Amino acid sequence: MTAAAGGPVVAPARMFLAEAVAAVDVDGVRAVWRAAYAAGEPRWYRDRIAAIGRARGDAGPMPAAA
């Protein structure tokens, strides 16, 4: 598959925010946060994921960035 301009098609990046919204519980959101961290997503993006987890209910703090 190639792009309209003739270049290679790049697979879309993983949509961590959508995964966090779709998570069933806070533990699921935490798993998404950890995956985003491992993928090197920036702090502001991980903070948005953490906010989704906090909105789900208080089950303890989201993991801190190293």
N, CA, C and O atoms as a GROMACS GRO file, in nm:
protein
  264
    1MET      N    1   0.083  -0.118   0.000
    1MET     CA    2   0.000   0.000   0.000
    1MET      C    3   0.088   0.124   0.000
    1MET      O    4   0.190   0.129   0.069
    2THR      N    5   0.048   0.224  -0.077
    2THR     CA    6   0.123   0.348  -0.078
    2THR      C    7   0.027   0.465  -0.058
    2THR      O    8  -0.093   0.455  -0.084
    3ALA      N    9   0.083   0.576  -0.012
    3ALA     CA   10   0.004   0.697   0.008
    3ALA      C   11  -0.026   0.761  -0.127
    3ALA      O   12   0.036   0.726  -0.227
    4ALA      N   13  -0.120   0.854  -0.129
    4ALA     CA   14  -0.158   0.921  -0.254
    4ALA      C   15  -0.040   0.992  -0.317
    4ALA      O   16  -0.033   1.002  -0.439
    5ALA      N   17   0.054   1.041  -0.237
    5ALA     CA   18   0.170   1.112  -0.289
    5ALA      C   19   0.277   1.013  -0.336
    5ALA      O   20   0.382   1.055  -0.384
    6GLY      N   21   0.252   0.886  -0.322
    6GLY     CA   22   0.347   0.788  -0.369
    6GLY      C   23   0.441   0.735  -0.262
    6GLY      O   24   0.520   0.645  -0.289
    7GLY      N   25   0.434   0.791  -0.141
    7GLY     CA   26   0.521   0.746  -0.033
    7GLY      C   27   0.460   0.628   0.040
    7GLY      O   28   0.346   0.590   0.014
    8PRO      N   29   0.536   0.570   0.130
    8PRO     CA   30   0.483   0.456   0.206
    8PRO      C   31   0.373   0.498   0.302
    8PRO      O   32   0.372   0.611   0.351
    9VAL      N   33   0.283   0.408   0.327
    9VAL     CA   34   0.176   0.433   0.422
    9VAL      C   35   0.229   0.401   0.561
    9VAL      O   36   0.285   0.293   0.585
   10VAL      N   37   0.210   0.494   0.652
   10VAL     CA   38   0.255   0.474   0.788
   10VAL      C   39   0.135   0.432   0.872
   10VAL      O   40   0.029   0.495   0.866
   11ALA      N   41   0.152   0.326   0.948
   11ALA     CA   42   0.042   0.279   1.033
   11ALA      C   43   0.007   0.386   1.135
   11ALA      O   44   0.096   0.453   1.187
   12PRO      N   45  -0.121   0.404   1.163
   12PRO     CA   46  -0.159   0.505   1.261
   12PRO      C   47  -0.101   0.470   1.398
   12PRO      O   48  -0.088   0.354   1.434
   13ALA      N   49  -0.066   0.575   1.472
   13ALA     CA   50  -0.013   0.555   1.606
   13ALA      C   51  -0.122   0.496   1.695
   13ALA      O   52  -0.241   0.513   1.668
   14ARG      N   53  -0.082   0.430   1.798
   14ARG     CA   54  -0.178   0.374   1.893
   14ARG      C   55  -0.252   0.489   1.961
   14ARG      O   56  -0.191   0.588   2.002
   15MET      N   57  -0.381   0.476   1.974
   15MET     CA   58  -0.464   0.584   2.030
   15MET      C   59  -0.491   0.554   2.177
   15MET      O   60  -0.595   0.499   2.213
   16PHE      N   61  -0.395   0.592   2.261
   16PHE     CA   62  -0.403   0.562   2.402
   16PHE      C   63  -0.522   0.630   2.470
   16PHE      O   64  -0.584   0.570   2.558
   17LEU      N   65  -0.553   0.753   2.431
   17LEU     CA   66  -0.667   0.821   2.494
   17LEU      C   67  -0.796   0.746   2.468
   17LEU      O   68  -0.878   0.730   2.559
   18ALA      N   69  -0.815   0.700   2.347
   18ALA     CA   70  -0.936   0.623   2.315
   18ALA      C   71  -0.940   0.493   2.395
   18ALA      O   72  -1.046   0.452   2.442
   19GLU      N   73  -0.824   0.430   2.411
   19GLU     CA   74  -0.818   0.307   2.490
   19GLU      C   75  -0.852   0.335   2.637
   19GLU      O   76  -0.919   0.255   2.701
   20ALA      N   77  -0.804   0.448   2.689
   20ALA     CA   78  -0.833   0.483   2.828
   20ALA      C   79  -0.982   0.508   2.849
   20ALA      O   80  -1.039   0.465   2.949
   21VAL      N   81  -1.045   0.576   2.754
   21VAL     CA   82  -1.189   0.601   2.764
   21VAL      C   83  -1.266   0.470   2.758
   21VAL      O   84  -1.367   0.453   2.827
   22ALA      N   85  -1.220   0.377   2.676
   22ALA     CA   86  -1.289   0.249   2.659
   22ALA      C   87  -1.259   0.149   2.770
   22ALA      O   88  -1.323   0.044   2.778
   23ALA      N   89  -1.161   0.180   2.855
   23ALA     CA   90  -1.124   0.085   2.962
   23ALA      C   91  -1.241   0.061   3.055
   23ALA      O   92  -1.320   0.152   3.084
   24VAL      N   93  -1.252  -0.060   3.101
   24VAL     CA   94  -1.364  -0.100   3.186
   24VAL      C   95  -1.352  -0.044   3.327
   24VAL      O   96  -1.453  -0.010   3.389
   25ASP      N   97  -1.230  -0.034   3.377
   25ASP     CA   98  -1.211   0.014   3.514
   25ASP      C   99  -1.080   0.092   3.525
   25ASP      O  100  -1.007   0.109   3.428
   26VAL      N  101  -1.053   0.138   3.647
   26VAL     CA  102  -0.933   0.218   3.670
   26VAL      C  103  -0.807   0.137   3.642
   26VAL      O  104  -0.709   0.192   3.592
   27ASP      N  105  -0.809   0.009   3.673
   27ASP     CA  106  -0.691  -0.074   3.645
   27ASP      C  107  -0.662  -0.080   3.495
   27ASP      O  108  -0.546  -0.083   3.453
   28GLY      N  109  -0.767  -0.082   3.415
   28GLY     CA  110  -0.749  -0.079   3.270
   28GLY      C  111  -0.686   0.051   3.224
   28GLY      O  112  -0.601   0.052   3.136
   29VAL      N  113  -0.730   0.161   3.284
   29VAL     CA  114  -0.672   0.292   3.250
   29VAL      C  115  -0.525   0.295   3.290
   29VAL      O  116  -0.440   0.348   3.218
   30ARG      N  117  -0.495   0.239   3.407
   30ARG     CA  118  -0.354   0.233   3.451
   30ARG      C  119  -0.268   0.156   3.351
   30ARG      O  120  -0.155   0.195   3.322
   31ALA      N  121  -0.322   0.046   3.299
   31ALA     CA  122  -0.247  -0.034   3.201
   31ALA      C  123  -0.222   0.047   3.074
   31ALA      O  124  -0.114   0.039   3.014
   32VAL      N  125  -0.320   0.125   3.034
   32VAL     CA  126  -0.303   0.212   2.917
   32VAL      C  127  -0.196   0.316   2.946
   32VAL      O  128  -0.111   0.343   2.861
   33TRP      N  129  -0.199   0.376   3.066
   33TRP     CA  130  -0.099   0.477   3.104
   33TRP      C  131   0.042   0.417   3.096
   33TRP      O  132   0.134   0.479   3.042
   34ARG      N  133   0.057   0.296   3.150
   34ARG     CA  134   0.189   0.230   3.147
   34ARG      C  135   0.235   0.204   3.004
   34ARG      O  136   0.353   0.220   2.973
   35ALA      N  137   0.143   0.163   2.918
   35ALA     CA  138   0.179   0.138   2.778
   35ALA      C  139   0.219   0.269   2.709
   35ALA      O  140   0.313   0.271   2.630
   36ALA      N  141   0.149   0.377   2.740
   36ALA     CA  142   0.184   0.508   2.682
   36ALA      C  143   0.321   0.552   2.730
   36ALA      O  144   0.400   0.606   2.653
   37TYR      N  145   0.349   0.528   2.858
   37TYR     CA  146   0.481   0.562   2.913
   37TYR      C  147   0.591   0.481   2.843
   37TYR      O  148   0.694   0.535   2.804
   38ALA      N  149   0.566   0.352   2.828
   38ALA     CA  150   0.664   0.264   2.763
   38ALA      C  151   0.686   0.304   2.617
   38ALA      O  152   0.795   0.286   2.563
   39ALA      N  153   0.581   0.358   2.554
   39ALA     CA  154   0.592   0.400   2.414
   39ALA      C  155   0.659   0.537   2.399
   39ALA      O  156   0.684   0.583   2.288
   40GLY      N  157   0.688   0.602   2.513
   40GLY     CA  158   0.756   0.731   2.507
   40GLY      C  159   0.665   0.849   2.483
   40GLY      O  160   0.710   0.955   2.438
   41GLU      N  161   0.536   0.832   2.512
   41GLU     CA  162   0.443   0.945   2.493
   41GLU      C  163   0.480   1.057   2.590
   41GLU      O  164   0.528   1.031   2.700
   42PRO      N  165   0.457   1.183   2.549
   42PRO     CA  166   0.496   1.296   2.634
   42PRO      C  167   0.412   1.306   2.762
   42PRO      O  168   0.303   1.250   2.771
   43ARG      N  169   0.467   1.378   2.859
   43ARG     CA  170   0.403   1.392   2.990
   43ARG      C  171   0.260   1.446   2.979
   43ARG      O  172   0.170   1.396   3.046
   44TRP      N  173   0.240   1.550   2.896
   44TRP     CA  174   0.106   1.611   2.887
   44TRP      C  175   0.004   1.508   2.839
   44TRP      O  176  -0.112   1.512   2.882
   45TYR      N  177   0.045   1.418   2.752
   45TYR     CA  178  -0.047   1.316   2.700
   45TYR      C  179  -0.079   1.214   2.809
   45TYR      O  180  -0.194   1.174   2.825
   46ARG      N  181   0.023   1.172   2.884
   46ARG     CA  182   0.000   1.079   2.994
   46ARG      C  183  -0.085   1.142   3.103
   46ARG      O  184  -0.163   1.074   3.169
   47ASP      N  185  -0.069   1.273   3.123
   47ASP     CA  186  -0.152   1.344   3.222
   47ASP      C  187  -0.300   1.338   3.184
   47ASP      O  188  -0.386   1.328   3.271
   48ARG      N  189  -0.329   1.344   3.056
   48ARG     CA  190  -0.469   1.333   3.012
   48ARG      C  191  -0.524   1.194   3.038
   48ARG      O  192  -0.640   1.178   3.078
   49ILE      N  193  -0.442   1.094   3.016
   49ILE     CA  194  -0.483   0.956   3.047
   49ILE      C  195  -0.508   0.943   3.197
   49ILE      O  196  -0.607   0.881   3.238
   50ALA      N  197  -0.420   1.000   3.278
   50ALA     CA  198  -0.436   0.995   3.424
   50ALA      C  199  -0.566   1.064   3.466
   50ALA      O  200  -0.633   1.018   3.558
   51ALA      N  201  -0.601   1.174   3.401
   51ALA     CA  202  -0.724   1.245   3.434
   51ALA      C  203  -0.847   1.156   3.407
   51ALA      O  204  -0.945   1.162   3.481
   52ILE      N  205  -0.840   1.077   3.303
   52ILE     CA  206  -0.950   0.984   3.274
   52ILE      C  207  -0.961   0.882   3.387
   52ILE      O  208  -1.071   0.848   3.430
   53GLY      N  209  -0.848   0.833   3.434
   53GLY     CA  210  -0.848   0.738   3.545
   53GLY      C  211  -0.903   0.799   3.672
   53GLY      O  212  -0.980   0.735   3.744
   54ARG      N  213  -0.865   0.923   3.700
   54ARG     CA  214  -0.916   0.990   3.820
   54ARG      C  215  -1.066   1.012   3.810
   54ARG      O  216  -1.136   1.006   3.911
   55ALA      N  217  -1.116   1.038   3.692
   55ALA     CA  218  -1.259   1.060   3.673
   55ALA      C  219  -1.339   0.930   3.694
   55ALA      O  220  -1.458   0.935   3.726
   56ARG      N  221  -1.273   0.816   3.678
   56ARG     CA  222  -1.340   0.687   3.697
   56ARG      C  223  -1.366   0.657   3.844
   56ARG      O  224  -1.451   0.574   3.875
   57GLY      N  225  -1.295   0.721   3.932
   57GLY     CA  226  -1.309   0.693   4.075
   57GLY      C  227  -1.174   0.683   4.140
   57GLY      O  228  -1.073   0.663   4.073
   58ASP      N  229  -1.172   0.697   4.268
   58ASP     CA  230  -1.045   0.697   4.341
   58ASP      C  231  -1.009   0.555   4.380
   58ASP      O  232  -1.066   0.498   4.472
   59ALA      N  233  -0.914   0.499   4.307
   59ALA     CA  234  -0.862   0.366   4.340
   59ALA      C  235  -0.712   0.377   4.365
   59ALA      O  236  -0.637   0.283   4.338
   60GLY      N  237  -0.669   0.492   4.414
   60GLY     CA  238  -0.527   0.515   4.438
   60GLY      C  239  -0.468   0.600   4.327
   60GLY      O  240  -0.532   0.622   4.224
   61PRO      N  241  -0.346   0.645   4.349
   61PRO     CA  242  -0.283   0.735   4.251
   61PRO      C  243  -0.242   0.662   4.123
   61PRO      O  244  -0.213   0.542   4.125
   62MET      N  245  -0.239   0.735   4.014
   62MET     CA  246  -0.186   0.682   3.890
   62MET      C  247  -0.036   0.667   3.907
   62MET      O  248   0.022   0.737   3.991
   63PRO      N  249   0.031   0.580   3.835
   63PRO     CA  250   0.176   0.562   3.851
   63PRO      C  251   0.252   0.691   3.818
   63PRO      O  252   0.217   0.762   3.724
   64ALA      N  253   0.354   0.719   3.895
   64ALA     CA  254   0.435   0.839   3.873
   64ALA      C  255   0.536   0.815   3.762
   64ALA      O  256   0.585   0.703   3.744
   65ALA      N  257   0.566   0.919   3.688
   65ALA     CA  258   0.667   0.910   3.582
   65ALA      C  259   0.804   0.900   3.647
   65ALA      O  260   0.830   0.962   3.750
   66ALA      N  261   0.891   0.822   3.586
   66ALA     CA  262   1.026   0.806   3.641
   66ALA      C  263   1.115   0.919   3.598
   66ALA      O  264   1.233   0.923   3.635
   0.00000   0.00000   0.00000
